[in-house]
Amino acid sequence: MMSNTAFIICIIVPTYNRAQKLKRCIESVIGQGYDNYELIIIDDGSLDNTLEIVSDYIKVNEKII
């Protein structure tokens, strides 16, 4: 029988040169009502400002890796 313990949801987002779309994706995850999550972003060597955008979110949200 399962207890009422909250589950951790892991969201994995692969990306490549999609900085603006990625920003929208991150904001969507953060805006959800469920707060027990971990967001893992995997960048495949983007040449745009993906790293900069992700770094800004990592600084303020420990749930983003």
mmCIF file of the N, C-alpha and C atoms, coordinates in Angstrom:
data_MODEL
# 
_entry.id   MODEL 
# 
loop_
_atom_site.group_PDB 
_atom_site.id 
_atom_site.type_symbol 
_atom_site.label_atom_id 
_atom_site.label_alt_id 
_atom_site.label_comp_id 
_atom_site.label_asym_id 
_atom_site.label_entity_id 
_atom_site.label_seq_id 
_atom_site.pdbx_PDB_ins_code 
_atom_site.Cartn_x 
_atom_site.Cartn_y 
_atom_site.Cartn_z 
_atom_site.occupancy 
_atom_site.B_iso_or_equiv 
_atom_site.pdbx_formal_charge 
_atom_site.auth_seq_id 
_atom_site.auth_comp_id 
_atom_site.auth_asym_id 
_atom_site.auth_atom_id 
_atom_site.pdbx_PDB_model_num 
ATOM 1   N N  . MET A 1 1  ? 0.833  -1.170 0.000   1.00 0.00 ? 1  MET A N  1 
ATOM 2   C CA . MET A 1 1  ? 0.000  0.000  0.000   1.00 0.00 ? 1  MET A CA 1 
ATOM 3   C C  . MET A 1 1  ? 0.887  1.245  0.000   1.00 0.00 ? 1  MET A C  1 
ATOM 4   N N  . MET A 1 2  ? 0.546  2.214  -0.815  1.00 0.00 ? 2  MET A N  1 
ATOM 5   C CA . MET A 1 2  ? 1.341  3.423  -0.921  1.00 0.00 ? 2  MET A CA 1 
ATOM 6   C C  . MET A 1 2  ? 0.911  4.435  0.129   1.00 0.00 ? 2  MET A C  1 
ATOM 7   N N  . SER A 1 3  ? 1.882  5.152  0.653   1.00 0.00 ? 3  SER A N  1 
ATOM 8   C CA . SER A 1 3  ? 1.579  6.201  1.623   1.00 0.00 ? 3  SER A CA 1 
ATOM 9   C C  . SER A 1 3  ? 1.228  7.489  0.882   1.00 0.00 ? 3  SER A C  1 
ATOM 10  N N  . ASN A 1 4  ? 0.864  8.507  1.605   1.00 0.00 ? 4  ASN A N  1 
ATOM 11  C CA . ASN A 1 4  ? 0.529  9.795  1.013   1.00 0.00 ? 4  ASN A CA 1 
ATOM 12  C C  . ASN A 1 4  ? 1.751  10.675 0.806   1.00 0.00 ? 4  ASN A C  1 
ATOM 13  N N  . THR A 1 5  ? 2.938  10.090 0.826   1.00 0.00 ? 5  THR A N  1 
ATOM 14  C CA . THR A 1 5  ? 4.165  10.839 0.613   1.00 0.00 ? 5  THR A CA 1 
ATOM 15  C C  . THR A 1 5  ? 4.181  11.383 -0.812  1.00 0.00 ? 5  THR A C  1 
ATOM 16  N N  . ALA A 1 6  ? 4.571  12.628 -0.948  1.00 0.00 ? 6  ALA A N  1 
ATOM 17  C CA . ALA A 1 6  ? 4.634  13.252 -2.270  1.00 0.00 ? 6  ALA A CA 1 
ATOM 18  C C  . ALA A 1 6  ? 5.760  12.634 -3.095  1.00 0.00 ? 6  ALA A C  1 
ATOM 19  N N  . PHE A 1 7  ? 5.492  12.432 -4.340  1.00 0.00 ? 7  PHE A N  1 
ATOM 20  C CA . PHE A 1 7  ? 6.483  11.899 -5.257  1.00 0.00 ? 7  PHE A CA 1 
ATOM 21  C C  . PHE A 1 7  ? 7.299  13.033 -5.855  1.00 0.00 ? 7  PHE A C  1 
ATOM 22  N N  . ILE A 1 8  ? 8.563  12.745 -6.143  1.00 0.00 ? 8  ILE A N  1 
ATOM 23  C CA . ILE A 1 8  ? 9.394  13.704 -6.859  1.00 0.00 ? 8  ILE A CA 1 
ATOM 24  C C  . ILE A 1 8  ? 9.236  13.412 -8.348  1.00 0.00 ? 8  ILE A C  1 
ATOM 25  N N  . ILE A 1 9  ? 8.873  14.419 -9.088  1.00 0.00 ? 9  ILE A N  1 
ATOM 26  C CA . ILE A 1 9  ? 8.726  14.294 -10.527 1.00 0.00 ? 9  ILE A CA 1 
ATOM 27  C C  . ILE A 1 9  ? 10.010 14.791 -11.176 1.00 0.00 ? 9  ILE A C  1 
ATOM 28  N N  . CYS A 1 10 ? 10.615 13.979 -12.031 1.00 0.00 ? 10 CYS A N  1 
ATOM 29  C CA . CYS A 1 10 ? 11.819 14.371 -12.765 1.00 0.00 ? 10 CYS A CA 1 
ATOM 30  C C  . CYS A 1 10 ? 11.424 14.703 -14.198 1.00 0.00 ? 10 CYS A C  1 
ATOM 31  N N  . ILE A 1 11 ? 11.738 15.903 -14.611 1.00 0.00 ? 11 ILE A N  1 
ATOM 32  C CA . ILE A 1 11 ? 11.439 16.361 -15.959 1.00 0.00 ? 11 ILE A CA 1 
ATOM 33  C C  . ILE A 1 11 ? 12.772 16.514 -16.684 1.00 0.00 ? 11 ILE A C  1 
ATOM 34  N N  . ILE A 1 12 ? 12.925 15.816 -17.796 1.00 0.00 ? 12 ILE A N  1 
ATOM 35  C CA . ILE A 1 12 ? 14.161 15.866 -18.563 1.00 0.00 ? 12 ILE A CA 1 
ATOM 36  C C  . ILE A 1 12 ? 13.869 16.571 -19.884 1.00 0.00 ? 12 ILE A C  1 
ATOM 37  N N  . VAL A 1 13 ? 14.626 17.647 -20.154 1.00 0.00 ? 13 VAL A N  1 
ATOM 38  C CA . VAL A 1 13 ? 14.415 18.445 -21.356 1.00 0.00 ? 13 VAL A CA 1 
ATOM 39  C C  . VAL A 1 13 ? 15.710 18.481 -22.167 1.00 0.00 ? 13 VAL A C  1 
ATOM 40  N N  . PRO A 1 14 ? 15.744 17.778 -23.298 1.00 0.00 ? 14 PRO A N  1 
ATOM 41  C CA . PRO A 1 14 ? 16.898 17.917 -24.185 1.00 0.00 ? 14 PRO A CA 1 
ATOM 42  C C  . PRO A 1 14 ? 16.731 19.185 -25.023 1.00 0.00 ? 14 PRO A C  1 
ATOM 43  N N  . THR A 1 15 ? 17.837 19.862 -25.331 1.00 0.00 ? 15 THR A N  1 
ATOM 44  C CA . THR A 1 15 ? 17.740 21.096 -26.111 1.00 0.00 ? 15 THR A CA 1 
ATOM 45  C C  . THR A 1 15 ? 18.965 21.282 -26.995 1.00 0.00 ? 15 THR A C  1 
ATOM 46  N N  . TYR A 1 16 ? 18.746 21.987 -28.090 1.00 0.00 ? 16 TYR A N  1 
ATOM 47  C CA . TYR A 1 16 ? 19.838 22.380 -28.984 1.00 0.00 ? 16 TYR A CA 1 
ATOM 48  C C  . TYR A 1 16 ? 19.398 23.635 -29.724 1.00 0.00 ? 16 TYR A C  1 
ATOM 49  N N  . ASN A 1 17 ? 20.053 24.756 -29.431 1.00 0.00 ? 17 ASN A N  1 
ATOM 50  C CA . ASN A 1 17 ? 19.776 26.046 -30.073 1.00 0.00 ? 17 ASN A CA 1 
ATOM 51  C C  . ASN A 1 17 ? 18.296 26.430 -30.010 1.00 0.00 ? 17 ASN A C  1 
ATOM 52  N N  . ARG A 1 18 ? 17.694 26.254 -28.861 1.00 0.00 ? 18 ARG A N  1 
ATOM 53  C CA . ARG A 1 18 ? 16.282 26.604 -28.671 1.00 0.00 ? 18 ARG A CA 1 
ATOM 54  C C  . ARG A 1 18 ? 16.115 27.477 -27.442 1.00 0.00 ? 18 ARG A C  1 
ATOM 55  N N  . ALA A 1 19 ? 16.972 28.456 -27.277 1.00 0.00 ? 19 ALA A N  1 
ATOM 56  C CA . ALA A 1 19 ? 16.999 29.271 -26.060 1.00 0.00 ? 19 ALA A CA 1 
ATOM 57  C C  . ALA A 1 19 ? 15.647 29.891 -25.738 1.00 0.00 ? 19 ALA A C  1 
ATOM 58  N N  . GLN A 1 20 ? 15.005 30.502 -26.702 1.00 0.00 ? 20 GLN A N  1 
ATOM 59  C CA . GLN A 1 20 ? 13.729 31.168 -26.425 1.00 0.00 ? 20 GLN A CA 1 
ATOM 60  C C  . GLN A 1 20 ? 12.625 30.169 -26.093 1.00 0.00 ? 20 GLN A C  1 
ATOM 61  N N  . LYS A 1 21 ? 12.591 29.043 -26.773 1.00 0.00 ? 21 LYS A N  1 
ATOM 62  C CA . LYS A 1 21 ? 11.606 28.007 -26.457 1.00 0.00 ? 21 LYS A CA 1 
ATOM 63  C C  . LYS A 1 21 ? 11.903 27.397 -25.092 1.00 0.00 ? 21 LYS A C  1 
ATOM 64  N N  . LEU A 1 22 ? 13.174 27.261 -24.769 1.00 0.00 ? 22 LEU A N  1 
ATOM 65  C CA . LEU A 1 22 ? 13.572 26.676 -23.500 1.00 0.00 ? 22 LEU A CA 1 
ATOM 66  C C  . LEU A 1 22 ? 13.121 27.557 -22.340 1.00 0.00 ? 22 LEU A C  1 
ATOM 67  N N  . LYS A 1 23 ? 13.236 28.859 -22.509 1.00 0.00 ? 23 LYS A N  1 
ATOM 68  C CA . LYS A 1 23 ? 12.797 29.788 -21.471 1.00 0.00 ? 23 LYS A CA 1 
ATOM 69  C C  . LYS A 1 23 ? 11.310 29.587 -21.174 1.00 0.00 ? 23 LYS A C  1 
ATOM 70  N N  . ARG A 1 24 ? 10.519 29.455 -22.204 1.00 0.00 ? 24 ARG A N  1 
ATOM 71  C CA . ARG A 1 24 ? 9.079  29.220 -22.044 1.00 0.00 ? 24 ARG A CA 1 
ATOM 72  C C  . ARG A 1 24 ? 8.825  27.879 -21.345 1.00 0.00 ? 24 ARG A C  1 
ATOM 73  N N  . CYS A 1 25 ? 9.590  26.876 -21.704 1.00 0.00 ? 25 CYS A N  1 
ATOM 74  C CA . CYS A 1 25 ? 9.454  25.554 -21.097 1.00 0.00 ? 25 CYS A CA 1 
ATOM 75  C C  . CYS A 1 25 ? 9.762  25.613 -19.598 1.00 0.00 ? 25 CYS A C  1 
ATOM 76  N N  . ILE A 1 26 ? 10.859 26.254 -19.237 1.00 0.00 ? 26 ILE A N  1 
ATOM 77  C CA . ILE A 1 26 ? 11.247 26.356 -17.827 1.00 0.00 ? 26 ILE A CA 1 
ATOM 78  C C  . ILE A 1 26 ? 10.181 27.108 -17.036 1.00 0.00 ? 26 ILE A C  1 
ATOM 79  N N  . GLU A 1 27 ? 9.697  28.215 -17.586 1.00 0.00 ? 27 GLU A N  1 
ATOM 80  C CA . GLU A 1 27 ? 8.660  28.993 -16.913 1.00 0.00 ? 27 GLU A CA 1 
ATOM 81  C C  . GLU A 1 27 ? 7.391  28.167 -16.714 1.00 0.00 ? 27 GLU A C  1 
ATOM 82  N N  . SER A 1 28 ? 7.074  27.327 -17.678 1.00 0.00 ? 28 SER A N  1 
ATOM 83  C CA . SER A 1 28 ? 5.897  26.475 -17.566 1.00 0.00 ? 28 SER A CA 1 
ATOM 84  C C  . SER A 1 28 ? 6.046  25.476 -16.420 1.00 0.00 ? 28 SER A C  1 
ATOM 85  N N  . VAL A 1 29 ? 7.215  24.865 -16.310 1.00 0.00 ? 29 VAL A N  1 
ATOM 86  C CA . VAL A 1 29 ? 7.456  23.901 -15.231 1.00 0.00 ? 29 VAL A CA 1 
ATOM 87  C C  . VAL A 1 29 ? 7.390  24.604 -13.877 1.00 0.00 ? 29 VAL A C  1 
ATOM 88  N N  . ILE A 1 30 ? 8.050  25.751 -13.757 1.00 0.00 ? 30 ILE A N  1 
ATOM 89  C CA . ILE A 1 30 ? 8.057  26.491 -12.501 1.00 0.00 ? 30 ILE A CA 1 
ATOM 90  C C  . ILE A 1 30 ? 6.643  26.910 -12.105 1.00 0.00 ? 30 ILE A C  1 
ATOM 91  N N  . GLY A 1 31 ? 5.814  27.227 -13.081 1.00 0.00 ? 31 GLY A N  1 
ATOM 92  C CA . GLY A 1 31 ? 4.472  27.713 -12.821 1.00 0.00 ? 31 GLY A CA 1 
ATOM 93  C C  . GLY A 1 31 ? 3.440  26.651 -12.468 1.00 0.00 ? 31 GLY A C  1 
ATOM 94  N N  . GLN A 1 32 ? 3.807  25.405 -12.493 1.00 0.00 ? 32 GLN A N  1 
ATOM 95  C CA . GLN A 1 32 ? 2.868  24.341 -12.159 1.00 0.00 ? 32 GLN A CA 1 
ATOM 96  C C  . GLN A 1 32 ? 2.524  24.364 -10.670 1.00 0.00 ? 32 GLN A C  1 
ATOM 97  N N  . GLY A 1 33 ? 1.393  23.821 -10.327 1.00 0.00 ? 33 GLY A N  1 
ATOM 98  C CA . GLY A 1 33 ? 0.963  23.783 -8.929  1.00 0.00 ? 33 GLY A CA 1 
ATOM 99  C C  . GLY A 1 33 ? 1.751  22.792 -8.092  1.00 0.00 ? 33 GLY A C  1 
ATOM 100 N N  . TYR A 1 34 ? 2.284  21.763 -8.721  1.00 0.00 ? 34 TYR A N  1 
ATOM 101 C CA . TYR A 1 34 ? 3.060  20.746 -8.008  1.00 0.00 ? 34 TYR A CA 1 
ATOM 102 C C  . TYR A 1 34 ? 4.490  21.239 -7.851  1.00 0.00 ? 34 TYR A C  1 
ATOM 103 N N  . ASP A 1 35 ? 4.973  21.272 -6.632  1.00 0.00 ? 35 ASP A N  1 
ATOM 104 C CA . ASP A 1 35 ? 6.269  21.882 -6.356  1.00 0.00 ? 35 ASP A CA 1 
ATOM 105 C C  . ASP A 1 35 ? 7.379  20.875 -6.071  1.00 0.00 ? 35 ASP A C  1 
ATOM 106 N N  . ASN A 1 36 ? 7.082  19.605 -6.085  1.00 0.00 ? 36 ASN A N  1 
ATOM 107 C CA . ASN A 1 36 ? 8.082  18.591 -5.752  1.00 0.00 ? 36 ASN A CA 1 
ATOM 108 C C  . ASN A 1 36 ? 8.635  17.988 -7.044  1.00 0.00 ? 36 ASN A C  1 
ATOM 109 N N  . TYR A 1 37 ? 9.490  18.755 -7.722  1.00 0.00 ? 37 TYR A N  1 
ATOM 110 C CA . TYR A 1 37 ? 10.025 18.339 -9.009  1.00 0.00 ? 37 TYR A CA 1 
ATOM 111 C C  . TYR A 1 37 ? 11.523 18.615 -9.084  1.00 0.00 ? 37 TYR A C  1 
ATOM 112 N N  . GLU A 1 38 ? 12.117 18.023 -10.088 1.00 0.00 ? 38 GLU A N  1 
ATOM 113 C CA . GLU A 1 38 ? 13.512 18.280 -10.437 1.00 0.00 ? 38 GLU A CA 1 
ATOM 114 C C  . GLU A 1 38 ? 13.536 18.434 -11.955 1.00 0.00 ? 38 GLU A C  1 
ATOM 115 N N  . LEU A 1 39 ? 14.061 19.533 -12.446 1.00 0.00 ? 39 LEU A N  1 
ATOM 116 C CA . LEU A 1 39 ? 14.119 19.797 -13.885 1.00 0.00 ? 39 LEU A CA 1 
ATOM 117 C C  . LEU A 1 39 ? 15.555 19.616 -14.351 1.00 0.00 ? 39 LEU A C  1 
ATOM 118 N N  . ILE A 1 40 ? 15.761 18.654 -15.230 1.00 0.00 ? 40 ILE A N  1 
ATOM 119 C CA . ILE A 1 40 ? 17.087 18.350 -15.757 1.00 0.00 ? 40 ILE A CA 1 
ATOM 120 C C  . ILE A 1 40 ? 17.125 18.800 -17.216 1.00 0.00 ? 40 ILE A C  1 
ATOM 121 N N  . ILE A 1 41 ? 18.010 19.735 -17.519 1.00 0.00 ? 41 ILE A N  1 
ATOM 122 C CA . ILE A 1 41 ? 18.129 20.254 -18.878 1.00 0.00 ? 41 ILE A CA 1 
ATOM 123 C C  . ILE A 1 41 ? 19.427 19.731 -19.481 1.00 0.00 ? 41 ILE A C  1 
ATOM 124 N N  . ILE A 1 42 ? 19.303 19.086 -20.629 1.00 0.00 ? 42 ILE A N  1 
ATOM 125 C CA . ILE A 1 42 ? 20.461 18.510 -21.303 1.00 0.00 ? 42 ILE A CA 1 
ATOM 126 C C  . ILE A 1 42 ? 20.691 19.287 -22.596 1.00 0.00 ? 42 ILE A C  1 
ATOM 127 N N  . ASP A 1 43 ? 21.792 20.011 -22.646 1.00 0.00 ? 43 ASP A N  1 
ATOM 128 C CA . ASP A 1 43 ? 22.130 20.823 -23.817 1.00 0.00 ? 43 ASP A CA 1 
ATOM 129 C C  . ASP A 1 43 ? 23.106 20.045 -24.698 1.00 0.00 ? 43 ASP A C  1 
ATOM 130 N N  . ASP A 1 44 ? 22.781 19.948 -25.968 1.00 0.00 ? 44 ASP A N  1 
ATOM 131 C CA . ASP A 1 44 ? 23.613 19.199 -26.912 1.00 0.00 ? 44 ASP A CA 1 
ATOM 132 C C  . ASP A 1 44 ? 24.559 20.133 -27.676 1.00 0.00 ? 44 ASP A C  1 
ATOM 133 N N  . GLY A 1 45 ? 25.231 21.009 -26.940 1.00 0.00 ? 45 GLY A N  1 
ATOM 134 C CA . GLY A 1 45 ? 26.237 21.881 -27.541 1.00 0.00 ? 45 GLY A CA 1 
ATOM 135 C C  . GLY A 1 45 ? 25.664 23.065 -28.291 1.00 0.00 ? 45 GLY A C  1 
ATOM 136 N N  . SER A 1 46 ? 24.636 23.678 -27.749 1.00 0.00 ? 46 SER A N  1 
ATOM 137 C CA . SER A 1 46 ? 24.001 24.821 -28.402 1.00 0.00 ? 46 SER A CA 1 
ATOM 138 C C  . SER A 1 46 ? 24.995 25.942 -28.680 1.00 0.00 ? 46 SER A C  1 
ATOM 139 N N  . LEU A 1 47 ? 24.754 26.652 -29.790 1.00 0.00 ? 47 LEU A N  1 
ATOM 140 C CA . LEU A 1 47 ? 25.603 27.778 -30.173 1.00 0.00 ? 47 LEU A CA 1 
ATOM 141 C C  . LEU A 1 47 ? 24.937 29.114 -29.884 1.00 0.00 ? 47 LEU A C  1 
ATOM 142 N N  . ASP A 1 48 ? 23.694 29.083 -29.411 1.00 0.00 ? 48 ASP A N  1 
ATOM 143 C CA . ASP A 1 48 ? 22.991 30.318 -29.055 1.00 0.00 ? 48 ASP A CA 1 
ATOM 144 C C  . ASP A 1 48 ? 23.197 30.598 -27.567 1.00 0.00 ? 48 ASP A C  1 
ATOM 145 N N  . ASN A 1 49 ? 22.329 31.368 -26.947 1.00 0.00 ? 49 ASN A N  1 
ATOM 146 C CA . ASN A 1 49 ? 22.519 31.724 -25.540 1.00 0.00 ? 49 ASN A CA 1 
ATOM 147 C C  . ASN A 1 49 ? 21.781 30.786 -24.576 1.00 0.00 ? 49 ASN A C  1 
ATOM 148 N N  . THR A 1 50 ? 21.635 29.532 -24.956 1.00 0.00 ? 50 THR A N  1 
ATOM 149 C CA . THR A 1 50 ? 20.981 28.540 -24.100 1.00 0.00 ? 50 THR A CA 1 
ATOM 150 C C  . THR A 1 50 ? 21.661 28.445 -22.739 1.00 0.00 ? 50 THR A C  1 
ATOM 151 N N  . LEU A 1 51 ? 22.966 28.338 -22.717 1.00 0.00 ? 51 LEU A N  1 
ATOM 152 C CA . LEU A 1 51 ? 23.703 28.199 -21.456 1.00 0.00 ? 51 LEU A CA 1 
ATOM 153 C C  . LEU A 1 51 ? 23.463 29.396 -20.539 1.00 0.00 ? 51 LEU A C  1 
ATOM 154 N N  . GLU A 1 52 ? 23.450 30.578 -21.098 1.00 0.00 ? 52 GLU A N  1 
ATOM 155 C CA . GLU A 1 52 ? 23.219 31.791 -20.311 1.00 0.00 ? 52 GLU A CA 1 
ATOM 156 C C  . GLU A 1 52 ? 21.826 31.777 -19.667 1.00 0.00 ? 52 GLU A C  1 
ATOM 157 N N  . ILE A 1 53 ? 20.834 31.402 -20.438 1.00 0.00 ? 53 ILE A N  1 
ATOM 158 C CA . ILE A 1 53 ? 19.461 31.355 -19.922 1.00 0.00 ? 53 ILE A CA 1 
ATOM 159 C C  . ILE A 1 53 ? 19.332 30.311 -18.825 1.00 0.00 ? 53 ILE A C  1 
ATOM 160 N N  . VAL A 1 54 ? 19.864 29.131 -19.062 1.00 0.00 ? 54 VAL A N  1 
ATOM 161 C CA . VAL A 1 54 ? 19.782 28.066 -18.061 1.00 0.00 ? 54 VAL A CA 1 
ATOM 162 C C  . VAL A 1 54 ? 20.535 28.472 -16.798 1.00 0.00 ? 54 VAL A C  1 
ATOM 163 N N  . SER A 1 55 ? 21.695 29.078 -16.961 1.00 0.00 ? 55 SER A N  1 
ATOM 164 C CA . SER A 1 55 ? 22.497 29.505 -15.799 1.00 0.00 ? 55 SER A CA 1 
ATOM 165 C C  . SER A 1 55 ? 21.736 30.499 -14.933 1.00 0.00 ? 55 SER A C  1 
ATOM 166 N N  . ASP A 1 56 ? 21.010 31.408 -15.559 1.00 0.00 ? 56 ASP A N  1 
ATOM 167 C CA . ASP A 1 56 ? 20.225 32.384 -14.792 1.00 0.00 ? 56 ASP A CA 1 
ATOM 168 C C  . ASP A 1 56 ? 19.168 31.693 -13.935 1.00 0.00 ? 56 ASP A C  1 
ATOM 169 N N  . TYR A 1 57 ? 18.525 30.679 -14.471 1.00 0.00 ? 57 TYR A N  1 
ATOM 170 C CA . TYR A 1 57 ? 17.508 29.954 -13.704 1.00 0.00 ? 57 TYR A CA 1 
ATOM 171 C C  . TYR A 1 57 ? 18.138 29.102 -12.596 1.00 0.00 ? 57 TYR A C  1 
ATOM 172 N N  . ILE A 1 58 ? 19.277 28.507 -12.890 1.00 0.00 ? 58 ILE A N  1 
ATOM 173 C CA . ILE A 1 58 ? 19.960 27.665 -11.891 1.00 0.00 ? 58 ILE A CA 1 
ATOM 174 C C  . ILE A 1 58 ? 20.344 28.485 -10.668 1.00 0.00 ? 58 ILE A C  1 
ATOM 175 N N  . LYS A 1 59 ? 20.722 29.733 -10.866 1.00 0.00 ? 59 LYS A N  1 
ATOM 176 C CA . LYS A 1 59 ? 21.122 30.600 -9.753  1.00 0.00 ? 59 LYS A CA 1 
ATOM 177 C C  . LYS A 1 59 ? 20.011 30.833 -8.758  1.00 0.00 ? 59 LYS A C  1 
ATOM 178 N N  . VAL A 1 60 ? 18.767 30.841 -9.220  1.00 0.00 ? 60 VAL A N  1 
ATOM 179 C CA . VAL A 1 60 ? 17.645 31.171 -8.351  1.00 0.00 ? 60 VAL A CA 1 
ATOM 180 C C  . VAL A 1 60 ? 16.735 29.989 -8.027  1.00 0.00 ? 60 VAL A C  1 
ATOM 181 N N  . ASN A 1 61 ? 16.977 28.840 -8.616  1.00 0.00 ? 61 ASN A N  1 
ATOM 182 C CA . ASN A 1 61 ? 16.100 27.690 -8.378  1.00 0.00 ? 61 ASN A CA 1 
ATOM 183 C C  . ASN A 1 61 ? 16.935 26.421 -8.283  1.00 0.00 ? 61 ASN A C  1 
ATOM 184 N N  . GLU A 1 62 ? 17.055 25.883 -7.087  1.00 0.00 ? 62 GLU A N  1 
ATOM 185 C CA . GLU A 1 62 ? 17.885 24.703 -6.861  1.00 0.00 ? 62 GLU A CA 1 
ATOM 186 C C  . GLU A 1 62 ? 17.281 23.426 -7.444  1.00 0.00 ? 62 GLU A C  1 
ATOM 187 N N  . LYS A 1 63 ? 16.085 23.494 -7.967  1.00 0.00 ? 63 LYS A N  1 
ATOM 188 C CA . LYS A 1 63 ? 15.431 22.321 -8.546  1.00 0.00 ? 63 LYS A CA 1 
ATOM 189 C C  . LYS A 1 63 ? 15.802 22.136 -10.022 1.00 0.00 ? 63 LYS A C  1 
ATOM 190 N N  . ILE A 1 64 ? 16.532 23.084 -10.574 1.00 0.00 ? 64 ILE A N  1 
ATOM 191 C CA . ILE A 1 64 ? 16.939 23.014 -11.978 1.00 0.00 ? 64 ILE A CA 1 
ATOM 192 C C  . ILE A 1 64 ? 18.407 22.610 -12.050 1.00 0.00 ? 64 ILE A C  1 
ATOM 193 N N  . ILE A 1 65 ? 18.642 21.574 -12.807 1.00 0.00 ? 65 ILE A N  1 
ATOM 194 C CA . ILE A 1 65 ? 20.017 21.036 -12.957 1.00 0.00 ? 65 ILE A CA 1 
ATOM 195 C C  . ILE A 1 65 ? 20.422 21.142 -14.415 1.00 0.00 ? 65 ILE A C  1 
# 
